[in-house]
Every structure is written in structure tokens, then in C-alpha cells.
Amino acid sequence: MALGSSAPEILLSVIGTLKDIEAEPPELGPSTIVGSAAFNLLVISGVSILAVGEEPKKVNDVGVFAVTSIASLFAYIWLYLTLSTISPNYISVMEAWLTLIYFFLLIILAYAADRINGHIQSKKKSQEDQERENLETEIKIKKNRLR
């Protein structure tokens, strides 16, 4: 949902940049994208929480949540560093490539965390099934003794 609401702004910024690649980019572009991302993060999260109702909310997959939370914080810190500290008012090609690499790294880490969580859940489920079978066997044995 957040990607869909931010996609038009990102696409317009990319088209504007590619249209006149040698010109100095306007300050409004990055500010708009960052502001829109922060707004989307807060509003979409808030609406999603309200939509669930009064039942308690729980994050089932803490690993993916942690990966995306840390990546979000890193993204804002990286944006600040590239725009203000490392090379003020200029994005080098190396910074652009690193940003793209960080994006794919986020996808890989989130996928790995999801797979690990799936493995843990299936292992936990198989242990619960085994315990249930053992309990059913004990109940059958006790019933047979009572006869």
C-alpha cells in the first residue's frame, strides 16, 4: 500500500531527473519523497491498526519486523549522511550504487528472516503435533486399563 501511494512521486522524480540529467536537481524532490514516506509510514500504520479493531495487536514475525525497522532507520540515516555530510548537495555515483545495493540487501534479509520464521513455526508445530499424539496415546492406554 505504501509503495502504491509513493510510486507516483518517485516516478515523477525519476522522470524529472532523467529529463535533464545535467541540471541541478530541485530541493523539493528528495524532501517530497522523504516526507511522503514518513507520512505513509505513520498514516498507513495507524489506519491498519484501527482497521483491526479492539483486539490486541501482536507482531507474529518479529524477525522480518526487526529487519524492516532497522532498515528504515538506516535508510533515513543514510539519506541524511549522503545529502548533508558525505557530499553535501551532491550524490555521487558510488552513493547511488550503494543505495541500490542496500535496497536489494534489505529484500534478501527480509526474505531470509521470513524463511527462518517459517522453519521455526513448522518445527514448533511438529513438536506440538508430537506432544498431542503422545497425550492421545496415554489417554487410550488409561482407558484400556480402566476396562
Secondary structure, DSSP 8 states (H G I E B T S, - for coil): -HHHHHHHHHHHHHHHHHHTTTS---THHHHHHHHHHHHHHHHHHHHHHHHH-SS----S-HHHHHHHHHHHHHHHHHHHIIIIIISTT---HHHHHHHHHHHHHHHHHHHHHHHHHHHHHHHHHHHHHHHHHHHHHHHHHHHHHH-
